[in-house]
Structures are given as C-alpha cells and as structure tokens.
Amino acid sequence: FITNPLPVSNGTSLFVGSDFDRMLYVWSSLPKEDGQKYDYQIPLQFAPVDLSLWGHQLFMATGDGLVIWDELPTSGQAPSRIYSEVNGVRWFSGVARDDHHFYLADPQARKVYVWNEVPSSPNHPPAFSLDVPGSARLHSDGRTLTVSVYEPPYIAFYDVATLSASAKPIAIYEREMHQNSGQVPLNLPQHAITFGDTVFVANTVNNQVLIWPHLEQVGDPNHVIVLGQQDYLDTMPGTGPGRMHFPGYLSFDGQRLWVGEFKFSNSIFMFGPPPSPVSREDHGTPSSSFVRSVFPNPFRDAASLEIELIEPATVRLTVFDLLGRRVHSTLPTRYAPGHHILRMDTAAWPAGVYLLRLDVNGNNWARP
C-alpha cells in the first residue's frame, strides 16, 4: 500500500515516491504481476511532490528542497545530494530535466526557474524564469516543457528549443478557455506529460486520463482517448477493469503508461505491453537502424513505418493498444541494408493510441 504514488519509469526500472509515507519505493526491474512487492524502500527526510528521471539521474522536488540521485537508486542507494534550498527557495512543487535545461517550480512566487544545467550548489542562480498562475508540476520530454497547474486548472506547453524568459506557450489548455465551448473540460488536473506528439493529462477530479495523439488536438473531444471512463462526459469514480479513482500522476517510459491514483485509491496502473522476462529495451532507435517516419499519423485504413537499416538485420514489428493487447505483429524477417517500408492494414483497428515496438537484431525501439 503506497499513499499518493508518484511513479516514474525508464522502461527497465520503476521508482515510486510517496508524500505521506516519505519514501521512495524501487523496483529494480519492472514488476511482472499485480501486487509485486518493491525491491527497496528508501526513507526520505522530506515529502516528495514531483519526480524527474533523465538518463542515469533521478530528481525529486519536495516541500523542503531538492533531492538528487546522480545514479539511479536501483540498489536502494541514498540520495547523492540534498539541497534544503536552491537560490533561496525551499518549497518546490515541480522538477524536470532535459538535455537543454533544468527546471524547478516555485509555488509561492508562481514561477518556473530555468537553469542551463543542474545547479552545482544551493546558491547557483537560474538563467531565467517563467511566470505561471499557480503551484505547478513539471515535465519535459526534451522537446516540450509541460507546466501543470492544479488550481486554477491550467496546462501550458513550451517549445524547449526556443525557451527563454520571453517565451510564450505554444499551446494552453485551461478550464476557462473550454468551459461551455464543446471542448473536453478540465477538473483540477494534477499532472500532464508529453511523449513526442502525444499528450497525456491526469484529469484528476473527473477520474480520467485524457490522451491526444497530437498537441494541436488538446481539448478537442473528437480526438480524445479516455482511460478510466466510457467517454469524457462520464466522470464518476470507479474501481475494477476500465475504471479510475482520482488519477494524479503519470509517466510514460516509451512503451508503457504508468498512472498513480491519489487520496482514495492509492493504486498504480500500467497500460501497455507487459514487461519481458529479459528486457533489452532502448527507447532511442537501435544502433543498426533508424526510423524515418510513421505515416500517415493519425491513420485510418493503413499505416506504414519507414526505416533505414545501416547493416543487415532481422526485423520484427509489433503493435499494442494501451491495454497491452497485441493488435499486429510481423514474423522476424531478414532485411538487407537500405530503405524499407513496413505496411500495416489498420482498417479494423478501433480509434485510439497504439504503441509500436520495432525489434532490430534483438534491440527494441518503441513509440506511440
């Protein structure tokens, strides 16, 4: 039983923070069955409120400072560094890291502070800051910085490559903008994340996770996929298959969506293909190939995956829905170096988000 779980995963390990327990729970390899116990629990001095996993580092924002692991604590290691304050601020509501910047959200000043690197000391000043309307959780996939404010309901998306003190969001999703407008309403969303073009929103008090395949579709009821309810108009909490109760935190590891439920349920759900007994997943492209594109996207009757092989390779393509059911697979096939197109007949597939897994010489690449 983990209270208010904050799950993050890199596709190999699972880390779950808990504010009430003041604990970080660690599964060194992904759990393979319901109720599987954690491998380690790491006591914390402070209550975690947001986590960010980037490469081999794990960052934790708390109500009393910043906690950093310079190596992932897959063996139950204590934090590498604990800053009781950073640049004079003690209370942080959000943290994120990518190849460009490091981010911390200050709920009292209503700002997101941005560094060009991880602060090397508690006195390291930020490069600049962004104004936000309230206490925010943060997420970055390296392309998009997502700022999620619980109250007033507000989610802003920034282009990481052009981020500056004067940057404006490339998209905003907020309750006031969509009230009585035929759009999907927000109800105190605790968290939102992106993965490439796909947007995931924990619409907490409506007991839903909302998914849009493309950022420009956010808020559009004609393109939304809803987890936890029959559709976005159904907001009653529930337990059991297909239902949710207060989803509050999200993580997508390239193949699987992890959902932490708060307050009433304290459950963790995983949507996507089950972990393999032996995992050799690489969420970039296998070194012997690269993926040019998936087209068209979105698709209706057919879709194609365009790949370039640098060397001879055995290739297999598998497609899963978000419940982990396999909807398409090819036999392992040997290909010569060069350009290839893998075609899929999708006419019978229901509308939704699907996860592609490309196996090239035993190495996996995955994306929604």
N, C-alpha and C positions, 0 to 999 in steps of 0.2 A: 504494500500500500504506500504510494508516493503522493504526497499532498501537492497540488498545483504543479504538475510536472512540466518542465521545460526541456523537451527532447531536442538534441541536435545529433546528426549522424553524418559521417563521411562515406557511408556505404560499406564500411568494414567494421566500425565500432559504433556504439551508441552511448551517449552521455546525457544524463537527465539531471537537471538542477531542481531543487525544491526550496521555496522560500520558507515555508512553515517548518520543514524538517532541518533547514540549514545544512543541506547535504548535497553532494554531487554523487550520483549513482553511475557506475561504469559497467557496461557490458563490453568486454574486450573484443568479442566477436558478436555479430548481430544475434539477438535471441531468435530461436528457430521454432518456438512453441509458445502458446499462451501461458502467461504466468511464470515464465522462466526467470529465476532469480538472478539479480545482478552479480557480477564477479567481485566488485569492490564498492565500498561506500567511503567517501572522503568527507570528514566533518569540516564545516566551514565556520569562520567567525561571523560571517555576515549572511544576510538573506539574499540569494540571487534573484534578479528580476529579468535579466536578459543574457543570452549566451551568443557567442560568435565563434565559429570554427573555421579556420583558414589555414590550409596547408597542415603543418605539424604543430600549430599553436591553437590554444583554446583561451578565449577571453570571456570574462564574466563581469557584468555590471551589477552593482549591489547598492543598497541604501547607505552603505558606509565605505564606498571607494571602488577600486578596480582590482580584479584578481586576474593573474596571467599565468598560464602554463606554457612554457617555451617548448615543451614536448608533450604530446597528447598523453594524458594520465591513464594509459591502458593497463598499467600495473598498479594503479592506486596511488600514484605519486602525489605528494603535497604540492601546492602551487609554487611556481618559481619566484614570483614576485607578488606582493600585496601593497598597493598604494592606498593609504587611508584617505588621500585626497589627490586630485590632479588639477594643477593650475588653480588651487584654492577652492575647488568644488569637491564635496564629499558624496553627495547623493546623485547617483546616475540612474536613469530609467531605461537606457538603451546603449548597446555597443555593437559595432560592426567593424569588419576589417576586409580589405581587398588589396589587390596589387598596387592600387593608386594611393589609397588613403586609409586612415584610422579615424573612427568616429565615436563620440560619446554624447549622449543626450542629457542635458541638464534640465530637469522638470521645473525647478524654481525660476530659473532665468528664461525658460522656454526657448532654449537654443540647442542646436546641434553643433558641437565643436569638431573641427576637422583638422587633423594633422596629416602631414605628408609621409609620416612613418609612425610606428608605435612609440608613444612617449618614452624617452630613455630615463626620465626621472619625474618625480611628482611636480617639479617646477617647470617642466617643458611646456612652453606656451603653444597654443594651436596656431595653425596658419591662418585660419579664418573661421567664421561661424555662420550658421543659417538660422533664421527665425522660424519657430514652429508655434502652433496655437496651444500646446499643452504638453503633458507628460507623454513622451514618445518612446516606443520600441523601434529598433533599427534593424535593417537587413541590407546586405549588398551581395549580389552575385558576381560582382566585378564589372558589370555593365550598367546596372540600375541600382541606385540607393533608394530604399523604401523606408519612409517615415510613417509609422502608425500611431495615431493619437486616439486614445480610448474615448475621452470626453473633452471637447465636442468631437463626435465621430469624424475623422479626417485622415485620409491616406494620401501622401504625396510621393511622386516618383521623380527622381532626378537622374539625369544623364551623368554618369561618373566621369566620363572622358572630358566633359566640358565644365565640371563643377568648379564654382568659385563663389566668393562672398555675394556676388550679384546674381547668381544663377537662379532661374525660376524653374519650378517643376515642369516636366514635360507632360505630366498628367496629374490631375487631382480628383479624388473620389471622396465625396463628403455627403453627410446626410442632408444638409440644407439644399445642396445642388440637385438632389434626386427626389426630394420629398414631393409627392403628388405629381411626378413627372413621367410616370410609366417606367421608371428605372428601378433596379433592384435596391431596396432600402438598406442602409447600414444601421445596425443597432449595437452600439458600444463595442466595436471590433477591437480585440486585444492584440492582434498581430496580423501582418501581411508580409508576404515574401514573393520574390520572383525567381524564375529559373529560365534564362533565355527570354523567349517571348511570353512564357506562361506566367500568369498571376494567380496566387492563392491568397484568399482572405479568410481569416477566422472571424466570422460574423457572430460573435460570442453569444449575445443575449437572444438572438434568433435561432441558436442551436444549429448552425450550419457552417460548413466550409464551402466557400464560393470559388470557382475556378473559371478563368477566362483564358482561352488559348493565346490571345494577343492583348497587349497592353491597351491598344486603342479601343478594345471592346469592353473595357472595365465599366461596370454599371449597366450594360446592355442585357436585358432579360432574354433576348433572342439567342445569345451566345453563351449564356452561363451554364456551367455544370454544377450541380448541387450535391454535396455529400452530407448525409445526416437527415435529409428530408426528401419527400417526394418531389417538391419543387420549392422555389424561393418564397412562395406565399405561405408555405407550411412552416410554422415557427415553434410548434410545441416541442418541449424536450421529450426525449425518449431513451430507452436502453434497448439493447439487443441489436440484431443484424440490421444495418441500414439506418440506425438512429444515432443521434448525438445529444449530449447534455453539457452545454457550456464549454464548447471548444475554445481554448485560449492561446495555444502556442503551436507553431508549425515549423517543420524542417523538411526540406526535400534534398535527398542525397544523390540525385541523378537517376535513380530508379524507383525509389520509394518515398511516399509522403508520410511523415510522422505527425500525429496530432495528439497534443496533450490537452485533456479536459480538466477544467478547474472546478473548485468550490464544491460541487455536488457529487461529481463522479470520480475525479482523480484517476481516470483511466488514460492509457496510451494506446492509440490505434496506429496500425501500419497499413497503408494502402499501396499495393504494388506487388511485384513478383516476390515470392518467399526467398529468403537467403539461401544460397547454395551451401552444401556441406563444406566445400572448399571454395573460397572466394578469391578471385584474382581480378577484381573489377578495377577498371581505370576509367574515370569519368571524363578524361580527355579522349582523344582518338588513339587507338592502338598505333604504335610507332611504325608498323608496316603499312599503314593506310591513312587516308584522311577522308572525311565526309564533306562533299561539296555542298549538298543541299538535300532537303526533303521537299518534294513538290508534287502537286500544289499543297499549300498549307494555309488555311484549312482545306480538307479534301472532301469529296462526296463518293464518287463511284470507283475511283482508283487513286493510288498514290505511288510515288517512286522514290527510292533512296539512291542518290548518285554518289558513288565512291571512287576514289583513286587509290590503286594499290602500288606501292613502291617496289614490292617484291612478290614472288609467287606466294599465294596464301590460300588456306582453307577458310571459307566464309560461311557463316550461318546467321540469318536474320530471324529474330523472334519479336513478336509484338504482344504486349499485355494491356489489359484495361486496368483501371485504378483499383479494382478489387483483386488484382493479381491473377486474373484468369487469362490464359494464353488464347489469343484470338487468331494468331497467324504464326507460322514458322516455316522455314525452308530446310531442306536437307543440307548437311555440310557439303559444300561444293568447292572444288579446286579451281582457282582463277589465276590467270597469268597477270603479270604486272600491267598496269594501264587503267583506263577509264571503264567503269562498268555501271549499269543501272539495274537495280533490283526492283521489280514491279510487284505491286500488291493489288489484288481485287478487293476493294473495300465496300462494295455496294451493299452488302448485308450487314455491315457494322453499324450499330447504333451511334448516334451523335455523341461525342464525348472527347475526352483527352486520353490518348494512348501513349504507352511507353515503348520506345524502340530499343532493342538490345542487339547490337552487332558484335558477333564473335569473330575475331580475325586471329587465326593461329592460337586460339586459346585465351586471348585477351579480349576484354569486354569494353564496349563503348555504349553509353546509354543516354537518352534524352527523351523528353516528352514531345 
